[in-house]
């Protein structure tokens, strides 16, 4: 995680490295993380599931501009 330039993990932070394909379940999962009081750091490979993650996080505006290495 440090080699990717991420800050040290917060005490109550959830860190997830996720490989998945696009799905409504993924969008719902991200929506629930956004509503939680627990901070979540998600590492996601650039690919087809990115759109669902951005939609779930209400970041649709970043869909066309997101690039590998972005922190959103």
N, C-alpha and C positions, 0 to 999 in steps of 0.2 A: 504494500500500500504506500509506504514511504517513497519507494522508487518511482511511483506514479505522481509524486508531488502532492499527495494528500496530507493534510495536517494530522497530528496524532489523534487517535480515536478519543471522542468524548466519553465521559464516564457511563452515560446511559444510551449511547448511540448504537443503533443497529447498522452493521455493515454487511452488504450483500453483494456478491459477485454472481451475476445471473446470465445464463445462456438459455434462450428460449425463442420460440417463434411467435409471431403475432397471434393475439387471441383476446377475446373480450375479458377472459379471466385475468390476464395480465393488466389490462386497463383498470379493472376493479381493484386488484391488489395495490396498484400504485395510488389509486384514489383513497383507499383505506390508510395507507402509509401517510398520505398528506393530511389526513384528518386526525392522526394520532399525535399525542404529545411527545412521543419518542422520535428524536431526530434519526433520519435514515440516510445513509450514503449508499448509493447503488452504482456499482460498476457494471456497465452493459456494453457488450461489443457492438460496434456500429453495424447495423443490419436492419432487417425487416421489422423487428420488434420495437425499434426505437420510436416509431410513430405512436404505438399504443402507450408506451411509457410517457411520452410527452403529452398525449391527450389526457391520460390519467392524472397527470400533474398540472393540468390546465396551462400547458406551455405550447399550445398548437402553433403559435407564431414562430417557434424555433424549428418547426419540422423541416422547412426548406433550407435552413442555414446551419443546422447542427453538424459538427464535424468531429472526427475522432480527437479525443483529448479535451473536449469542451466540458466545463463544469457548469451545470445548469441547476 
